Amino acid sequence: MTDDGDMREIDLVHIELLLNRLQSAPLDVTLHWHHDSRHVVVNLRTALAQIAKHVARLRRVELWLPRGITREPTMDMFKAPTPILTHLFILIASTAQLSETFVENYFPHVPRLCFLELWGIGMSRSPRNPSFSCLRTLKLS
C-alpha cells in the first residue's frame, strides 16, 4: 500500500501473475480494501479490471471497497455471466450516492448463486434472469 492508500504497482503485477498461472481454476477472491481514502484509487480499479477478465471463473467473491469507488465501471464485471459464482459479498464504504440509484443490469446468469449480500451498491438482477433459483441467503442494505 502506498502512503496515499492506493495499491502498489507490485501488487498489480502479483495479481496478474496469479490470475494467469491459475488459467482455468475456479477463483475465490477476497479483497479487503476499505482504507478510508477519498481520492480515486487508480490501482485498485486496475486490480478489479484484471479480475473482471476472469469473471466466468469466479466462485466466491468478497469485496470491501473504499469510498471513491463507483458502481460503474467497477461492478460491470457482474453484468456478464458468472456460471460458477456461489457467494457474493460487496460493501462500499460511505456510498450514499450509490444506494440512491438502483440498476437492474446485473447477474444475467448466476445459476449457482446461493449467498448474496450487498451493502450500499444498488445492484439487482437483470430482467434476463427471472430468478435466483439456488439463492438461500439474501442481505441488502
C-alpha positions, 0 to 999 in steps of 0.5 A: 500500500502506498502512503496515499492508500492506493495499491502498489504497482507490485501488487498489480503485477502479483495479481496478474501473475496469479490470475494467469498461472491459475488459467482455468481454476475456479477463483475465490477472491477476497479483497479487503480494501476499505482504507478510508481514502477519498481520492480515486484509487487508480490501482485498485480499479486496475486490480478489479479490471484484471479480475473482471477478465476472469469473471466466468471463473469466479466462485466466491467473491468478497469485496470491501471497497473504499469510498471513491469507488463507483458502481460503474465501471467497477461492478460491470464485471457482474453484468456478464455471466458468472456460471460458477459464482456461489457467494457474493459479498460487496460493501462500499464504504460511505456510498450514499450516492450509490444506494440512491440509484438502483440498476437492474443490469446485473447477474444475467446468469448466476445459476449457482448463486446461493449467498448474496449480500450487498451493502450500499451498491444498488445492484439487482438482477437483470430482467434476463434472469427471472430468478435466483433459483439456488439463492438461500441467503439474501442481505441488502442494505 
